[in-house]
């Protein structure tokens, strides 16, 4: 693999301005986000994973006789960590062969009187069909938690994602668009459920000076380094080291600490996020325009599938463009040759949950859930950064590489 200087981040994150870092001014990011999302109230958490953990603990108190959480088999390993930390049993739903979303047939078979929650996931900014999940979940008395960690700004029928299910969470982590380096947003559609979530938050979430200092320093580093001139130092060099060892899980960013911090989001980081929020709609509008131009070019290549939104009347956001290649061999050949070529290639996640040696022990009986379609998706999927820093010239190089990609057996 030829080493290249990398100036393109793996996702189209919103760059911070130095003026965002001023230590004074309004610190009520929760109020601004509630208005932005079109809801009355939100809770700010220290991460999307912390938000999910708080939601699951709250629901378990409301329904102590229920113990299972149904999630897509191809999702972030942090979801498995959160479910395990709450003492709940994960159940894995296979994906549809035609959409990056849970397949309705296995989903209906999984939901039962034991189901506490179902977690449809808006992966990579693409909008899942939550409406199709609701009737079955409601019939069995299960809650629906929308995992919109990667979809702040996406909408369905003109309203934000997250407002169809019972609870929604968004992430403010690096690469998710709006960033406080780490952060999460939690909301509930029903005011009574929101009140219970708030009570749980007030009871269990406290300031933590050590974590807040660490995250503040990391946010300063992000503001300084998230630019083409420095990105190779902070992102490119570690990526090349991981790939040189063949450590794809590490290269994909899937090597998470098992500890899930839970603490409040500090006032200064809220101020930074609030100022950046004013630019987020414009940022996603520009990303949408760029994505549509490039999707047209990608769809002209034979054998490539560009993924769109599953839900009808949806408008997803475009941090990345997701592609499904014809075979796992072709996907892997492309990634081995060009992951570090500076074209913004990445993997959303490197495996389905049962195929991570590190996380499989958390799954319990869920390791036996049949998920062949999800495994096929994981083996053929890749992401192309939709960052504005991926120039037309670099994208043209990527298109040439995609045209030439062949499985190893055909290359000879």
Secondary structure, DSSP 8 states (H G I E B T S, - for coil): -------S-SS------GGGG-S-S---HHHHHHHHHT-S--EEESSHHHHHHHHHHHHHHH-TT--EEEEESSS-HHHHHHHHHTT-EEEEE-B-SSSSSB-HHHHHHH-STTEEEEE-B-GGG----THHHHHHHHHTT-EEEEE-TT-TT-EETTEETTSSSSEEEEE-STTSSS-SSS-EEEEESSHHHHHHHHHHHHHH----HHHHHHHHHHHHHHHHH-SHHHHIIIIIHHHHHHHHTT-HHHHTT----S--------HHHHHHHHHHHTTHHHHHHHHHHHHHHHHHHHHTSTT-EE---SSTTEE---SEEEEE-S-HHHHHHHHHHHTTSSS-EE-S-SS-GGG-TTTGGGSGGGGGS--HHHHHHHHHEEEEE--TTS-HHHHHHHHHHHHH---HHHH-
